[in-house]
Amino acid sequence: MKPKPAKKKTDWNAIERRVRMLSRAGDEGVRMRASPEEILAEAQYLAEFYRKAGKPLPDTLAALV
């Protein structure tokens, strides 16, 4: 009998940091360097984590998606 593969655990600290980097203020003053299209794509990607977990979207993501 094969052991079941371990579920990957979502690193919410990393996701929340990436969300903060999408905002105009950034994370500790550091904003993601990306085109508007890339920022929207990243916001949609990150929003999927929140949706799958049944969590409400942070304001930054809600405004972008």
C-alpha positions in Angstrom: 0.0 0.0 0.0 1.5 3.4 -1.1 1.5 6.2 1.4 -0.7 9.2 0.4 1.2 12.2 -0.8 1.4 15.0 1.8 -0.9 17.9 1.1 0.9 21.1 0.3 0.2 23.7 3.0 -0.5 27.2 1.8 2.0 29.8 3.1 -0.4 32.6 4.0 2.3 34.9 5.2 3.9 34.8 1.8 0.6 35.3 0.0 -0.3 38.2 2.2 3.0 39.8 1.5 2.5 39.4 -2.2 -0.9 41.0 -1.9 0.6 44.0 0.0 3.2 44.4 -2.8 0.4 44.9 -5.3 -0.9 48.0 -3.4 0.4 51.5 -4.2 2.0 51.6 -0.7 3.6 48.3 -1.2 5.1 46.1 1.5 7.4 48.2 3.7 7.6 50.6 0.8 8.4 48.0 -1.8 5.9 47.7 -4.6 5.9 44.9 -7.2 7.6 46.1 -10.4 5.3 45.0 -13.1 3.0 46.3 -15.9 -0.6 46.9 -15.1 -1.5 43.7 -17.0 1.0 41.7 -14.9 -0.4 43.2 -11.7 -3.9 42.2 -12.7 -2.8 38.7 -13.5 -1.0 38.4 -10.2 -4.1 39.7 -8.4 -6.3 37.1 -10.1 -3.8 34.3 -9.3 -3.6 35.3 -5.6 -7.4 35.7 -5.4 -7.8 32.1 -6.3 -6.0 31.0 -3.1 -8.5 33.1 -1.0 -11.5 31.7 -2.9 -10.4 28.1 -2.6 -9.9 28.6 1.1 -13.2 30.3 1.5 -11.5 33.4 2.8 -12.7 37.0 2.0 -10.5 38.9 -0.4 -8.3 41.6 1.1 -9.3 45.1 0.0 -6.3 45.3 -2.4 -7.3 42.2 -4.3 -11.0 43.0 -4.2 -10.3 46.4 -5.9 -8.2 44.7 -8.6 -10.3 41.7 -9.4 
